[in-house]
Amino acid sequence: MARHFRPAHYLLKIQSYSLLCETGVEKYDSGVFEVGGHKWRLSLYPKGNEKMNGAGHISIYLSIVDTEKSPLGWEVNASFKLFVYDQIRDKFLTIQDVEGAIRRFHDIKTEWGFDKFLPLDSFNVISNGYLVNDCCVFGVEIFVHERSAKRECLTMIKEPPNRIMTWKIENFSQKDRVLYASQVYVVGELKWKILIYPNGFYNEAPKAISVFLDSVDCVAPDYKFFVDFKLRIRDQINNEHAEERARHWFSASCNDWGFSQLLSRKDLEDASKGFLVEDTLIVEAEIMVMSTIK
């Protein structure tokens, strides 16, 4: 494809092209230029890049440079066009990847281009206009594609660190408030509290103890995560705990979940059941699986 208007970003003009070839130079690197906040250069092989089977052609490449201070793992995504000037017809022959493919420049791959940009047999024919009076002109346009899309990474974690939260409640029979909350526990990177209603969750369970797991982190409206967890009241004598398992997506609109009838008051007050020993109740929450989003 050919066009009249010149490349937008860089032109490389070479005079006395034959003398450049006679010097035996394998590659010529252009000066550095800036596009899209990054620095670049063109690399031209007048007789072809033989290492890449480019013999008999002009090979030309675009390289990103001055990346030494870039952060670890840097990358730049860009599509580009390379040009050679037809001086007779005043047009620029345009060469680009199929459908303008986006190339990823990074610390391992800093150069992209064409091993066989233009056959020398065609380049050297004066009537084609590429080499006139021993002068030729190459050019480049670069379109940097900034990564502005928001990213989300969902990770499911089985048996996260510190997954068992144990709350020992002393003088339990003297607890006369509707609701009590534990200290804050940290499991993985998330913060939790255990909520207990000694006389049941309002009118739903007047003859039972209600226990819930409460997320401290669910503040932002679009923040949510999944948890597979157990809530239990420990049987301190027989190890026959009152336990239930739940799966729930915690969010700002639903930041706690649990059971309104985890243990009946009748079983609590039965000393042989072992739930209340020396007026101490032990409540636990155990997270089996949890998600994190970054």
Disulfide bonds with the S-S distance in Angstrom:
none
